[in-house]
Amino acid sequence: MKFLQNGDVNLTTKTKTYALDSAGSRLFLILNPVAGSCKAEQVRNLLKQYCEMHGIGYDIYETTGKEHLPSIVRQAQEQDYSVIAAAGGDGTVSAVASGLLHSQIPLAIIPVGTANLLARELAIPLEVEAACQLVVKGGRIRKIDAMQVGDQILISHISIGSYSRIAERTTVAAKRYFRQLAYVWSALAELIGTRVWRFNLRIDDREQRIRAAFIMIANVGEMGAASLRWGAEVEPDDGQIDVCIVRARTLLHYLSFMWHILWRQHKQSPHTIYLRAEKNIKVSTKWNLPVRGDGEIIGRANVDIQIIPKAIPIIAPVVVPDKMAS
């Protein structure tokens, strides 16, 4: 591994909060320089500024897109780092989290991706300087649930159907330059020809067959737009994963679905079914539909998910605003 900076940082954990000092432990940052909104030099400079201001050292690893990030994280744990930080989008964060499964080392997030859904959910600042301050000055620890697919850990959303097809239509370049707006054109193209598919769905060993436009499996409620949420009760640390089945067939159905979301009447929508899982979720279909997890396409046609409660400790602000407040 090539490190750009190095030094010492110490993390002291007490119940659900932590604080930094200079007792000799170390902070390791994984930086994705091509994440959606990332300005790598800005992240490096701000982290350097705040670490030096507080007498804290650090190491930075910049991704190339060719490495296996969970392995990099596991190597870092062997070098006695006390905090692992991820600067990137939801995909980068989940890849780093995969290497921290069942670890006591907390994960800090500097959200510089396109949607930054987990950061929004945990009220982690989206402004880079404030996020670096949180990493250095401290906060509280929230142990969030995880969704395991094979050897991969996902912590925000998994979708299959129209929603994942919209993501597949949207290019990396469009996401980088237009951010959330990049999905609008892809969504219009998809919804003009909207349709439903037949799925086999198993939740906690209970099986059923359904027809749906898409299935959203949500560990976080954030949709990434304003204060809109997939569900009023979706929380990342409640030991359960929410399954939102959207059965919209026409553009008018989608408009009705969005109206209920806007007014936080999710369960009153006639085009939506909500279910909850505590152990496992399996979705399969005969159609070659993409499966999207935390911003990346992770497979096609089927996904088998194991739920791991309280799997990843994440550093968040001490005071968390009410996400459902107007």
C-alpha positions in Angstrom: 0.0 0.0 0.0 1.1 3.5 -0.7 0.4 6.1 1.9 0.4 9.9 1.2 0.7 11.0 4.8 1.3 9.2 8.1 1.2 9.9 11.8 -0.7 9.1 15.0 -4.3 9.5 16.2 -6.0 8.0 19.2 -9.7 7.1 19.6 -11.2 6.7 23.0 -14.6 5.1 23.0 -17.1 5.5 25.9 -20.6 4.0 25.6 -21.8 5.6 22.3 -19.4 8.6 21.9 -15.8 9.0 21.1 -13.1 11.7 21.2 -9.6 12.1 19.7 -6.3 12.7 21.4 -2.6 12.2 20.5 -1.8 9.1 22.5 -0.4 7.2 19.5 -3.1 5.4 17.7 -3.7 6.0 14.0 -6.4 7.1 11.6 -6.6 5.5 8.1 -8.6 7.2 5.3 -9.6 5.5 2.0 -10.2 8.2 -0.6 -12.0 7.6 -3.9 -10.8 10.4 -6.1 -13.3 9.8 -8.8 -16.4 9.6 -6.6 -19.4 11.6 -7.8 -18.6 15.0 -6.2 -15.1 14.3 -4.9 -12.4 17.0 -5.1 -9.5 14.8 -3.9 -7.1 17.7 -3.3 -9.7 19.5 -1.1 -10.3 16.4 1.0 -6.5 15.9 1.5 -5.9 19.5 2.4 -8.8 19.8 4.8 -8.0 16.6 6.6 -4.3 17.7 6.8 -5.4 21.1 8.2 -7.7 19.7 10.9 -5.4 16.8 11.9 -2.4 19.2 12.3 -4.5 21.7 14.2 -5.4 19.0 16.8 -2.0 17.3 16.8 -3.4 14.2 15.0 -1.6 12.2 12.3 -3.2 10.0 9.6 -2.6 7.8 6.6 -4.4 8.1 3.2 -4.9 5.4 0.6 -6.2 6.6 -2.8 -8.2 4.0 -4.7 -7.4 3.1 -8.3 -10.5 1.0 -9.0 -8.4 -2.1 -9.4 -8.0 -3.1 -5.8 -10.2 -5.1 -3.5 -11.2 -2.6 -0.8 -12.3 -5.0 1.9 -8.8 -6.6 1.7 -7.2 -3.2 2.1 -9.3 -2.5 5.1 -8.5 -5.8 6.7 -4.8 -5.1 6.1 -5.2 -1.7 7.9 -6.8 -3.4 10.9 -3.7 -5.6 11.2 -1.6 -2.4 11.4 -3.5 -1.3 14.5 -5.5 1.6 13.1 -8.1 2.8 15.5 -10.4 4.6 13.0 -11.1 3.7 9.4 -12.5 6.6 7.3 -14.1 6.5 3.8 -14.2 9.5 1.5 -16.5 8.6 -1.4 -20.1 7.6 -2.2 -22.3 4.9 -0.9 -20.5 2.3 -3.0 -17.1 3.2 -1.5 -18.6 3.3 2.0 -20.2 -0.2 1.7 -16.9 -1.7 0.2 -15.0 -0.3 3.2 -17.7 -1.5 5.6 -17.3 -5.0 4.1 -13.8 -5.1 5.5 -15.1 -4.0 8.9 -17.7 -6.6 9.4 -17.8 -7.7 13.1 -14.9 -5.4 13.8 -14.8 -3.0 16.8 -13.0 -0.4 14.7 -15.5 2.4 13.9 -16.1 3.8 10.4 -16.0 7.5 9.7 -17.6 8.9 6.5 -16.6 11.9 4.4 -19.5 11.9 1.9 -18.3 13.0 -1.6 -20.5 10.7 -3.8 -23.6 11.3 -5.8 -26.4 10.5 -3.4 -24.6 9.9 -0.1 -27.7 8.2 1.3 -26.1 6.7 4.5 -24.5 10.0 5.4 -27.9 11.8 5.0 -29.6 9.1 7.1 -27.1 9.5 9.9 -27.0 13.4 9.6 -23.3 13.3 8.7 -22.5 16.7 7.2 -22.5 16.7 3.4 -20.1 19.7 3.3 -16.5 18.4 3.2 -15.0 20.7 5.8 -17.7 19.9 8.4 -17.4 16.2 7.7 -13.6 16.3 8.2 -14.3 18.2 11.5 -16.6 15.4 12.6 -13.9 12.8 11.9 -11.3 14.7 13.9 -13.3 16.2 16.7 -15.5 13.2 17.4 -19.2 12.3 17.8 -21.2 9.2 18.8 -21.1 5.6 17.6 -24.2 4.1 15.8 -24.0 0.4 15.1 -26.0 -0.1 11.9 -27.4 -3.2 10.4 -25.9 -4.7 7.2 -27.2 -6.8 4.3 -24.8 -9.5 3.2 -24.8 -10.7 -0.4 -22.2 -13.4 -0.8 -19.0 -11.9 0.6 -20.3 -8.3 0.0 -21.7 -6.0 2.6 -24.4 -3.5 1.6 -25.7 -0.9 4.0 -28.2 1.4 2.2 -30.4 -0.1 -0.5 -30.8 -3.1 -2.8 -33.3 -2.8 -5.7 -34.4 -4.9 -8.6 -36.8 -3.9 -11.4 -37.5 -0.5 -13.0 -35.6 1.4 -10.3 -32.4 -0.5 -10.9 -32.9 -0.2 -14.7 -33.0 3.6 -14.3 -29.6 3.4 -12.5 -28.2 1.1 -15.2 -29.2 3.6 -17.9 -27.4 6.5 -16.1 -23.7 6.8 -17.0 -20.9 7.5 -14.6 -20.0 10.7 -16.4 -23.6 12.0 -16.1 -23.7 11.2 -12.4 -20.4 13.0 -11.8 -21.5 16.2 -13.7 -25.2 16.3 -13.1 -25.4 14.4 -9.8 -29.0 13.5 -8.8 -30.4 15.3 -11.9 -28.6 12.6 -14.0 -31.3 10.1 -13.1 -34.2 12.3 -14.3 -33.7 11.6 -18.1 -33.2 7.9 -17.5 -36.3 7.8 -15.3 -38.4 9.4 -18.0 -37.2 7.0 -20.6 -37.9 4.0 -18.3 -41.3 5.2 -17.0 -42.7 5.9 -20.5 -42.5 2.2 -21.1 -43.3 1.2 -17.6 -44.2 -2.4 -16.9 -44.4 -5.0 -14.1 -42.6 -8.3 -13.7 -43.3 -11.5 -11.7 -41.0 -12.1 -8.8 -40.5 -14.9 -6.3 -40.0 -13.3 -2.9 -38.9 -15.1 0.3 -38.8 -13.1 3.5 -37.6 -14.9 6.7 -38.4 -18.3 5.0 -41.9 -17.3 4.0 -42.4 -17.4 0.3 -44.8 -15.7 -2.1 -45.1 -14.7 -5.8 -45.8 -11.1 -6.6 -46.1 -8.8 -9.6 -44.3 -5.5 -9.3 -42.5 -2.7 -11.2 -39.7 -2.8 -8.7 -38.7 -4.0 -5.3 -36.7 -1.7 -3.0 -35.0 -3.4 0.0 -34.1 -0.5 2.3 -31.9 -0.3 5.3 -32.0 3.5 5.2 -35.1 5.5 4.5 -33.4 8.4 2.5 -34.3 8.6 -1.2 -31.6 11.3 -1.8 -34.1 14.1 -2.7 -35.1 16.7 -0.2 -36.6 15.0 2.8 -38.3 12.2 0.8 -38.0 8.7 2.3 -38.8 5.2 1.2 -40.7 4.7 4.5 -41.6 6.5 7.6 -40.3 3.7 9.8 -37.1 2.7 8.0 -34.1 2.9 10.3 -30.6 1.6 9.8 -30.1 0.3 13.4 -33.5 -1.3 14.3 -32.4 -4.9 13.5 -34.9 -5.1 10.5 -34.8 -4.5 6.8 -37.8 -2.9 5.0 -39.1 -4.3 1.7 -41.0 -1.8 -0.4 -42.9 -3.4 -3.3 -44.0 -0.9 -5.9 -46.8 -2.2 -8.2 -47.3 1.0 -10.3 -48.2 0.2 -13.9 -48.7 3.6 -15.4 -47.3 7.1 -15.1 -50.3 8.1 -13.1 -49.7 5.3 -10.7 -46.1 6.6 -10.2 -47.4 10.1 -9.6 -49.8 8.8 -7.0 -47.0 6.8 -5.4 -44.8 9.9 -5.2 -47.7 12.0 -3.8 -48.1 9.6 -0.9 -44.3 9.7 -0.3 -44.3 13.5 -0.4 -47.1 13.7 2.2 -45.5 10.8 4.3 -48.5 8.5 3.8 -46.4 5.6 2.5 -48.6 2.8 3.7 -51.8 4.5 2.3 -50.5 4.2 -1.2 -52.6 1.7 -3.2 -49.6 0.9 -5.4 -47.2 -0.1 -2.6 -46.8 -3.0 -0.2 -44.5 -2.8 2.8 -43.0 -5.9 4.5 -40.2 -6.3 7.0 -37.5 -8.9 7.4 -35.3 -9.9 10.4 -33.2 -12.8 9.0 -33.1 -13.1 5.2 -34.6 -11.9 1.9 -34.4 -13.7 -1.4 -35.7 -12.2 -4.7 -35.7 -14.0 -8.1 -37.3 -13.6 -11.5 -36.9 -15.1 -14.9 -36.3 -11.7 -16.4 -32.7 -10.4 -16.8 -33.2 -7.4 -14.6 -30.3 -5.7 -12.9 -29.8 -5.9 -9.2 -28.4 -2.6 -7.8 -26.8 -2.3 -4.3 -25.5 0.9 -2.8 -25.1 2.6 -6.1 -23.5 -0.3 -8.0 -24.9 -3.1 -10.2 -24.2 -6.3 -8.2 -25.9 -8.9 -10.2 -28.9 -9.8 -12.4 -32.3 -11.6 -12.0 -31.8 -12.7 -8.3 -30.4 -11.7 -5.0 -30.0 -13.6 -1.7 -29.6 -11.4 1.4 -28.6 -12.3 4.9 -29.4 -9.6 7.5 -26.7 -8.9 10.1 -28.0 -6.6 13.0 -25.7 -4.0 14.5 -22.9 -5.1 12.2 -20.9 -1.8 11.5 -20.1 0.9 14.1 -20.2 4.3 12.4 -19.2 7.7 13.7 -22.2 10.2 13.6 -23.0 13.6 15.1 -24.0 13.6 18.7 -27.2 15.6 18.0 -29.3 14.1 15.2 -32.2 16.2 13.8 -35.6 14.7 13.3 -35.5 13.3 9.7 -39.3 13.4 9.5 -39.7 17.0 10.7 -41.0 19.5 8.1 
